[in-house]
Amino acid sequence: MNYDVIVIGGGSAGYAAAHAAQTAGARVAIIDRGPLGGLCILRGCMPSKIVLRSAEVMALMRRAEEFGLLPVKAGADPAAINDRKNRLIRQFAEYRAEQLRDPRFTLYEEGASFLSPREVRVGADTLSAKSFIIATGSTVADFPVPGLRESGYITSDDALAMRETPRSMIVLGAGPVAVELAQFFCRVGVRVTLIQRSGHILSKGDEDLARPVEARLREEGMAVYTGTQLRRISSGSGGRTAHFTHRGEEKTVTAEIVLQALGRRPCIDGLNLEAAGVAVEKGRIPVDAEMRTNQPHIFAVGDVNGLHEVVHIAIQQGEIAAYNAACPDQPPRSLDERLKTAIVFTDPQVASVGLTEKECRTNNIPYLAASYPFNDHGKSICLGETHGHVKYLCRPRTGEIIGAHIVGPQAAEMIHELIAVMYYRGTVNDLLHIPHYHPTLSEILTYPAEELAGKLECR
Ligand SMILES: Cc1cc2nc3c(=O)[nH]c(=O)nc-3n(C[C@H](O)[C@H](O)[C@H](O)COP(=O)(O)OP(=O)(O)OC[C@H]3O[C@@H](n4cnc5c(N)ncnc54)[C@H](O)[C@@H]3O)c2cc1C
């Protein structure tokens, strides 16, 4: 069979690519070895946000007296939390499978493997196409921590499928997945110890955004060790023990279970990329801004290119690759990194768009910064949600906002106002002129803008 575009992988990136290529008039095949649904729906964003909601409700119940309510005995039923998650995920996955079975594409439910730069093997069939879009996602990476494999560990996949919780857990890593799951388990009554190599959790972002989360995790009873060197993991009758150095001291922590949440790697297993002549660097498929690999007719989108492991960017990349593949006679489209957004669904939430201070300093980009704390904001005080702050970075002359960051209540929702302002290349003065209803959490978004407007070089 011959197609214009063959998409390999039917997750967020692959489905978006197939849909966009078909809309642009291409004859499209999509190949997924199943189960249909992709990481986001089956083992990523959606299941994690569903279980986090249970823990969030439980945390609020524990605070009943603070709001003048009679105390509530909050207790979690892990099997029931899991049942709710499974019920909702089944609906989302069925919907995605229906989308993939759209008669406007041809869906092959098999593994794909390249035979040459223009052909793939799918089961007993050989398919050829003018262009290919690889969207095969990622998988949990192995990390060479001595003794880890031998002692046994669970991954985020296992953590999200648990029907019973352990008494205690060591979480290795402190990226978004690690920290979200650590807070979930801590809130449902597991004694959690989080061990992280960098000096602060969520180390890709600015340190000031991580600190309020760290403080909250400690307040809720989690032991958080940052700036550690993990030596090894051992196991014995008491459970698994992490041996690590912290502030020059040798330490050990023992727990029933180790959650290895150190990161994921692109999934290229079985694709036979050598036959396609597609280059691989450090386990990922490098791409340019048009999402092309070193083979101009082969694109790679989503987690498999290792650029940003988040869904909305996977979707954007899929759409860009699809357009470039389906419309070769049109000027190519490319990814705009300016509005790169990252969100961590902890409590407090962390949401960032655009540049961090770290990135500005590394790349010598001049900026002005200002921030404002939630504990000085009326609506947050009413809600009893006073952890965190809002921070902006803007150009010193024009006041154009180049980075906006929120750590605090509803950060994941509020950041979208700032994404919209930045989309239109808005300035701190624009933010001051946009009306904000009172009393809302969003009002806080004008406060750092006020400080920055007063500091601009061209007022
Ligand atoms: C616990 C967790 C929580 C997360 N939470 C969030 C969040 O809140 N927000 C967010 O934006 N991101 C989140 N992510 C990340 C997000 O899930 C991923 O970035 C996104 O799902 C990647 O989409 P994708 O299309 O690249 O890959 P996938 O969705 O993994 O799709 C890849 C598809 O390719 C198929 N496939 C693989 N190899 C082959 C082959 N050889 N032949 C045929 N088919 C193949 C697979 O079956 C799969 O369906 C989370 C991730 C985890 C693990």
The ligand as an SDF file (V2000), in Angstrom:
LIG
                    3D

 53 58  0  0  0  0  0  0  0  0999 V2000
    2.9930   10.0150   35.2000 C   0  0  0  0  0  0  0  0  0  0  0  0
    3.0350   11.0240   34.0700 C   0  0  0  0  0  0  0  0  0  0  0  0
    2.3050   12.1870   34.1690 C   0  0  0  0  0  0  0  0  0  0  0  0
    2.3310   13.1230   33.1420 C   0  0  0  0  0  0  0  0  0  0  0  0
    1.6070   14.2630   33.2700 N   0  0  0  0  0  0  0  0  0  0  0  0
    1.6040   15.1780   32.2830 C   0  0  0  0  0  0  0  0  0  0  0  0
    0.8200   16.3640   32.3800 C   0  0  0  0  0  0  0  0  0  0  0  0
    0.1240   16.5840   33.3790 O   0  0  0  0  0  0  0  0  0  0  0  0
    0.8450   17.2330   31.3410 N   0  0  0  0  0  0  0  0  0  0  0  0
    1.6040   17.0220   30.2200 C   0  0  0  0  0  0  0  0  0  0  0  0
    1.5930   17.8420   29.3040 O   0  0  0  0  0  0  0  0  0  0  0  0
    2.3570   15.9030   30.1050 N   0  0  0  0  0  0  0  0  0  0  0  0
    2.3650   14.9740   31.0920 C   0  0  0  0  0  0  0  0  0  0  0  0
    3.0990   13.8280   30.9450 N   0  0  0  0  0  0  0  0  0  0  0  0
    3.8720   13.6330   29.7080 C   0  0  0  0  0  0  0  0  0  0  0  0
    2.9410   13.2310   28.5330 C   0  0  0  0  0  0  0  0  0  0  0  0
    2.1500   12.1320   28.9290 O   0  0  0  0  0  0  0  0  0  0  0  0
    3.7660   12.8930   27.2970 C   0  0  0  0  0  0  0  0  0  0  0  0
    4.6150   13.9790   26.9880 O   0  0  0  0  0  0  0  0  0  0  0  0
    2.8780   12.6250   26.0750 C   0  0  0  0  0  0  0  0  0  0  0  0
    1.8430   11.7420   26.3830 O   0  0  0  0  0  0  0  0  0  0  0  0
    3.7290   12.0730   24.9240 C   0  0  0  0  0  0  0  0  0  0  0  0
    2.9180   11.8760   23.7980 O   0  0  0  0  0  0  0  0  0  0  0  0
    3.5110   11.1220   22.5110 P   0  0  0  0  0  0  0  0  0  0  0  0
    2.4450   11.1910   21.4710 O   0  0  0  0  0  0  0  0  0  0  0  0
    4.8580   11.6540   22.2000 O   0  0  0  0  0  0  0  0  0  0  0  0
    3.7280    9.6120   22.9680 O   0  0  0  0  0  0  0  0  0  0  0  0
    2.6880    8.4870   23.4060 P   0  0  0  0  0  0  0  0  0  0  0  0
    1.4180    9.0360   23.8850 O   0  0  0  0  0  0  0  0  0  0  0  0
    3.4460    7.5880   24.3230 O   0  0  0  0  0  0  0  0  0  0  0  0
    2.3570    7.7070   22.0690 O   0  0  0  0  0  0  0  0  0  0  0  0
    3.2520    6.8220   21.4730 C   0  0  0  0  0  0  0  0  0  0  0  0
    2.4530    5.7540   20.7640 C   0  0  0  0  0  0  0  0  0  0  0  0
    3.3440    5.0420   19.8940 O   0  0  0  0  0  0  0  0  0  0  0  0
    3.0390    3.6710   19.9160 C   0  0  0  0  0  0  0  0  0  0  0  0
    4.2750    2.9570   19.4860 N   0  0  0  0  0  0  0  0  0  0  0  0
    5.4880    2.9690   20.0760 C   0  0  0  0  0  0  0  0  0  0  0  0
    6.3750    2.2780   19.3330 N   0  0  0  0  0  0  0  0  0  0  0  0
    5.6980    1.8230   18.2530 C   0  0  0  0  0  0  0  0  0  0  0  0
    6.0740    1.0680   17.1090 C   0  0  0  0  0  0  0  0  0  0  0  0
    7.3160    0.6300   16.9240 N   0  0  0  0  0  0  0  0  0  0  0  0
    5.1150    0.7830   16.2050 N   0  0  0  0  0  0  0  0  0  0  0  0
    3.8420    1.2260   16.3510 C   0  0  0  0  0  0  0  0  0  0  0  0
    3.4370    1.9540   17.4010 N   0  0  0  0  0  0  0  0  0  0  0  0
    4.3580    2.2510   18.3300 C   0  0  0  0  0  0  0  0  0  0  0  0
    2.5890    3.3990   21.3440 C   0  0  0  0  0  0  0  0  0  0  0  0
    1.7240    2.2710   21.3940 O   0  0  0  0  0  0  0  0  0  0  0  0
    1.8720    4.7000   21.7170 C   0  0  0  0  0  0  0  0  0  0  0  0
    0.4700    4.6230   21.5220 O   0  0  0  0  0  0  0  0  0  0  0  0
    3.1080   12.8770   31.9730 C   0  0  0  0  0  0  0  0  0  0  0  0
    3.8440   11.6870   31.8540 C   0  0  0  0  0  0  0  0  0  0  0  0
    3.8180   10.7650   32.9020 C   0  0  0  0  0  0  0  0  0  0  0  0
    4.6100    9.4950   32.7520 C   0  0  0  0  0  0  0  0  0  0  0  0
  1  2  1  0
  2  3  1  0
  2 52  2  0
  3  4  2  0
  4  5  1  0
  4 50  1  0
  5  6  2  0
  6  7  1  0
  6 13  1  0
  7  8  2  0
  7  9  1  0
  9 10  1  0
 10 11  2  0
 10 12  1  0
 12 13  2  0
 13 14  1  0
 14 15  1  0
 14 50  1  0
 15 16  1  0
 16 17  1  0
 16 18  1  0
 18 19  1  0
 18 20  1  0
 20 21  1  0
 20 22  1  0
 22 23  1  0
 23 24  1  0
 24 25  2  0
 24 26  1  0
 24 27  1  0
 27 28  1  0
 28 29  2  0
 28 30  1  0
 28 31  1  0
 31 32  1  0
 32 33  1  0
 33 34  1  0
 33 48  1  0
 34 35  1  0
 35 36  1  0
 35 46  1  0
 36 37  1  0
 36 45  1  0
 37 38  2  0
 38 39  1  0
 39 40  1  0
 39 45  2  0
 40 41  1  0
 40 42  2  0
 42 43  1  0
 43 44  2  0
 44 45  1  0
 46 47  1  0
 46 48  1  0
 48 49  1  0
 50 51  2  0
 51 52  1  0
 52 53  1  0
M  END
$$$$
